[in-house]
Amino acid sequence: MTYTDAEDRSPQLRGALESVIGGYMAAVAEVLLTEGVPVAGVSAYGDVHDPSQDDFAGDVEGSVEFTRAFSRTLVGDGGETGLLWCGVSGWCFFHIPEGSGRSLLDSARWMGSGLTPEPVRVAAFLSEVRLDPREAGSGERPFYRAPHSDPGVLLRRLEIFGAVVEGTDPGADAVVTRLRSTACRRRAVEALTAADQEIVDVALHTGELDALAGLLEYVEGATPDDGLRELARRLARDLALRARDGVESVDEHREAFAYAEEQG
């Protein structure tokens, strides 16, 4: 689709860009989740003429966010981390330590590899970051297009990754929720059916057991994945019955394991 100068500033263009940026972020999230990275969410911003982005020498952007626990493991502190896609410079990893006063630009490690590299390449970049987050990539920012320019060209370039429409089902958040649920089910099945498992001695307060049951109940109600919903229900029941019947019942109450074997 070609946009005129007037249409370049239209809500329709912004919506179209956010749709394809969201699709690109979801495609990257899918690869990362397949590799076991705990993606928390994605975002997409498509106002190509927003003057507030001039401070960053950018315009449109997207991001892939991780769980706080993963970020802490990655960089060793409670600072802000993430993968940012900039519509001018491509992908970067950023880490802003708490209370440092640093900006995203100060901390960015740029991937290079062009404006819209394949999702598998972005995942490979994150693998490099996990080895050494302070040295992966480059501190020198690349520029692949001028800010606020040629939005129609950028739109067509991003369309190859698919599109999601915000405010509809599935929007970007709904797509990532589905992907996260699928990845979680896969990991749960692998864990439940792993060979050479041992019985561990873990002490829990009754309140902790109740909290765990509540979390499993939440998963059962919130996930769009039927398999994960059933696993959560059965695992909660297994734990409740073992708590009632004692340690001797550990091999008796294994409904979740039986279901996981069926899925495998």
C-alpha positions as CSV (number, residue, x, y, z in Angstrom):
1,M,0.0,0.0,0.0
2,T,1.3,3.5,-0.9
3,Y,0.5,6.4,1.4
4,T,0.2,10.1,0.4
5,D,1.8,12.9,2.5
6,A,-1.5,13.5,4.2
7,E,-2.1,9.8,4.9
8,D,1.4,9.5,6.3
9,R,0.0,11.3,9.4
10,S,-3.3,9.4,9.6
11,P,-4.5,7.1,12.4
12,Q,-4.9,4.4,9.7
13,L,-1.1,4.4,9.0
14,R,-0.2,4.3,12.7
15,G,-2.6,1.4,13.2
16,A,-1.2,-0.5,10.1
17,L,2.4,0.0,11.4
18,E,1.5,-1.1,14.9
19,S,-0.1,-4.2,13.4
20,V,3.0,-5.3,11.5
21,I,5.4,-4.3,14.2
22,G,3.3,-6.3,16.6
23,G,3.5,-9.2,14.2
24,Y,7.3,-8.9,14.0
25,M,7.6,-8.8,17.8
26,A,5.3,-11.8,18.1
27,A,7.5,-13.7,15.6
28,V,10.6,-13.0,17.6
29,A,8.8,-13.9,20.9
30,E,7.8,-17.3,19.4
31,V,11.4,-18.2,18.6
32,L,12.6,-17.1,22.0
33,L,9.8,-19.0,23.8
34,T,10.7,-22.1,21.8
35,E,14.2,-21.8,23.1
36,G,13.0,-21.5,26.7
37,V,13.3,-17.8,27.2
38,P,10.6,-16.5,29.5
39,V,9.0,-13.7,27.5
40,A,6.7,-11.6,29.5
41,G,5.1,-9.5,26.7
42,V,5.6,-7.4,23.6
43,S,4.8,-3.9,22.6
44,A,4.5,-1.9,19.3
45,Y,4.4,1.8,18.7
46,G,3.6,3.1,15.2
47,D,3.4,6.9,15.2
48,V,6.0,7.6,12.6
49,H,5.8,11.4,13.1
50,D,5.9,11.6,16.9
51,P,8.3,14.6,17.6
52,S,9.0,13.2,21.1
53,Q,11.0,10.4,19.5
54,D,13.4,13.0,18.1
55,D,15.4,13.0,21.3
56,F,16.1,9.3,20.6
57,A,16.6,10.0,16.8
58,G,13.9,7.4,16.2
59,D,10.3,7.1,15.3
60,V,8.4,3.7,15.4
61,E,9.5,0.9,17.7
62,G,8.7,-2.4,19.3
63,S,10.0,-4.4,22.2
64,V,10.2,-7.8,23.7
65,E,10.0,-7.9,27.5
66,F,11.2,-10.6,29.8
67,T,10.2,-11.7,33.3
68,R,11.9,-9.9,36.2
69,A,13.5,-13.1,37.4
70,F,15.1,-13.7,34.0
71,S,16.4,-10.1,33.8
72,R,17.9,-10.4,37.3
73,T,19.6,-13.6,36.3
74,L,20.9,-12.0,33.1
75,V,22.4,-8.9,34.6
76,G,22.6,-9.5,38.3
77,D,20.6,-6.6,39.5
78,G,17.0,-5.2,39.5
79,G,17.5,-2.8,36.7
80,E,15.5,-2.4,33.5
81,T,16.4,-4.7,30.7
82,G,14.9,-5.7,27.4
83,L,15.2,-6.1,23.6
84,L,14.2,-3.0,21.7
85,W,13.5,-2.8,18.0
86,C,14.0,0.8,16.7
87,G,12.5,1.6,13.2
88,V,15.7,3.5,12.4
89,S,18.5,1.3,13.8
90,G,17.1,-2.2,14.3
91,W,17.6,-4.2,17.4
92,C,19.4,-3.5,20.6
93,F,19.7,-5.0,24.1
94,F,19.5,-2.4,26.9
95,H,20.3,-2.6,30.6
96,I,19.6,0.4,32.8
97,P,20.8,-0.3,36.4
98,E,18.5,0.9,39.2
99,G,19.3,4.5,40.3
100,S,22.0,4.9,37.6
101,G,20.5,7.8,35.8
102,R,21.6,6.3,32.5
103,S,19.4,6.5,29.4
104,L,18.5,3.6,27.1
105,L,20.9,5.0,24.5
106,D,23.7,5.1,27.1
107,S,23.3,1.4,27.8
108,A,22.3,0.0,24.4
109,R,24.2,-2.8,22.8
110,W,23.3,-2.8,19.1
111,M,22.8,-6.0,17.2
112,G,23.6,-4.7,13.7
113,S,22.5,-7.2,10.9
114,G,20.1,-4.8,9.3
115,L,16.8,-3.2,10.1
116,T,14.6,-6.3,10.1
117,P,16.7,-9.4,10.6
118,E,15.0,-12.8,10.8
119,P,13.6,-13.7,14.3
120,V,16.1,-16.6,14.6
121,R,18.9,-14.1,14.2
122,V,17.4,-11.9,17.0
123,A,17.3,-15.0,19.2
124,A,20.9,-15.7,18.4
125,F,21.8,-12.2,19.4
126,L,20.1,-12.7,22.8
127,S,22.1,-15.9,23.2
128,E,25.3,-13.7,22.8
129,V,23.9,-11.3,25.3
130,R,23.3,-14.1,27.8
131,L,27.0,-15.0,27.6
132,D,28.2,-11.4,28.1
133,P,25.5,-8.7,28.3
134,R,28.0,-5.9,28.6
135,E,30.1,-6.8,25.5
136,A,27.6,-8.5,23.1
137,G,26.8,-6.5,20.0
138,S,28.3,-3.0,19.6
139,G,28.1,0.3,21.4
140,E,28.0,2.1,18.1
141,R,24.5,2.7,16.9
142,P,23.8,1.9,13.2
143,F,21.3,3.8,11.0
144,Y,19.4,2.1,8.3
145,R,16.7,4.7,7.5
146,A,16.1,8.4,8.3
147,P,13.5,9.0,11.1
148,H,10.0,9.8,9.9
149,S,10.8,8.8,6.3
150,D,9.1,6.3,3.9
151,P,6.6,4.7,6.2
152,G,5.0,2.8,3.4
153,V,8.3,1.2,2.5
154,L,8.8,0.2,6.1
155,L,5.3,-1.2,6.3
156,R,5.8,-3.4,3.3
157,R,9.1,-4.6,4.7
158,L,7.5,-5.7,8.0
159,E,4.5,-7.3,6.4
160,I,6.5,-10.5,5.7
161,F,6.5,-11.3,9.4
162,G,2.7,-11.2,9.7
163,A,0.4,-8.8,11.4
164,V,-1.7,-8.5,14.5
165,V,-4.5,-6.0,15.1
166,E,-4.6,-4.3,18.5
167,G,-8.0,-4.2,20.1
168,T,-9.1,-7.4,18.4
169,D,-8.6,-11.1,19.0
170,P,-5.9,-12.0,18.5
171,G,-4.0,-8.8,19.2
172,A,-0.2,-8.8,20.0
173,D,-0.8,-9.5,23.7
174,A,-3.3,-12.3,22.9
175,V,-0.8,-13.9,20.4
176,V,2.0,-13.8,22.9
177,T,-0.3,-15.2,25.7
178,R,-1.1,-18.1,23.4
179,L,2.6,-18.7,22.6
180,R,3.6,-18.5,26.2
181,S,0.9,-21.0,27.1
182,T,2.1,-23.4,24.4
183,A,5.7,-23.1,25.6
184,C,4.7,-23.6,29.2
185,R,2.7,-26.7,28.4
186,R,5.6,-28.1,26.4
187,R,8.0,-27.5,29.3
188,A,5.6,-29.0,31.8
189,V,5.1,-32.2,29.8
190,E,8.9,-32.6,29.4
191,A,9.4,-32.1,33.1
192,L,6.7,-34.5,34.2
193,T,7.8,-37.2,31.8
194,A,11.6,-36.8,32.3
195,A,13.5,-40.0,32.9
196,D,15.3,-40.9,36.2
197,Q,13.2,-38.7,38.5
198,E,13.8,-38.6,42.2
199,I,11.4,-38.0,45.0
200,V,12.5,-34.9,46.8
201,D,11.9,-33.9,50.4
202,V,10.4,-30.4,50.4
203,A,8.8,-28.9,53.5
204,L,5.9,-26.5,52.9
205,H,3.8,-24.5,55.2
206,T,0.1,-25.0,54.6
207,G,-0.3,-21.5,53.4
208,E,2.4,-22.1,50.8
209,L,0.7,-25.2,49.6
210,D,-2.6,-23.2,49.4
211,A,-0.9,-20.4,47.5
212,L,0.6,-22.9,45.0
213,A,-2.9,-24.5,44.5
214,G,-4.3,-21.0,43.9
215,L,-1.6,-20.3,41.3
216,L,-2.4,-23.5,39.5
217,E,-6.1,-22.6,39.6
218,Y,-5.3,-19.3,38.1
219,V,-3.4,-21.0,35.2
220,E,-6.4,-23.3,34.7
221,G,-8.7,-20.3,34.4
222,A,-6.5,-18.0,32.4
223,T,-4.6,-20.0,29.8
224,P,-6.1,-20.4,26.3
225,D,-4.3,-23.7,26.0
226,D,-6.5,-26.7,26.7
227,G,-3.6,-29.0,27.4
228,L,-2.0,-26.6,29.9
229,R,-5.4,-26.1,31.6
230,E,-5.8,-29.8,32.1
231,L,-2.3,-30.2,33.4
232,A,-2.8,-27.4,35.9
233,R,-6.0,-29.0,37.1
234,R,-4.5,-32.4,37.5
235,L,-1.3,-31.2,39.2
236,A,-3.3,-29.2,41.7
237,R,-5.4,-32.3,42.5
238,D,-2.3,-34.5,42.8
239,L,-0.7,-32.1,45.3
240,A,-3.9,-31.8,47.4
241,L,-4.3,-35.6,47.6
242,R,-0.7,-36.2,48.5
243,A,-1.0,-33.5,51.3
244,R,-4.0,-35.4,52.6
245,D,-2.7,-39.0,52.2
246,G,1.0,-38.4,53.1
247,V,4.3,-39.2,51.5
248,E,3.5,-42.8,50.9
249,S,0.9,-41.7,48.3
250,V,3.5,-40.0,46.1
251,D,3.3,-42.7,43.4
252,E,-0.5,-43.1,43.7
253,H,-1.6,-39.6,42.9
254,R,0.0,-38.9,39.5
255,E,-2.8,-37.7,37.3
256,A,-0.7,-35.0,35.8
257,F,2.0,-37.4,34.9
258,A,-0.5,-39.8,33.2
259,Y,-1.9,-36.9,31.2
260,A,1.5,-35.7,30.2
261,E,2.4,-39.2,29.0
262,E,-0.7,-39.1,26.8
263,Q,0.4,-35.8,25.3
264,G,3.9,-36.9,24.7
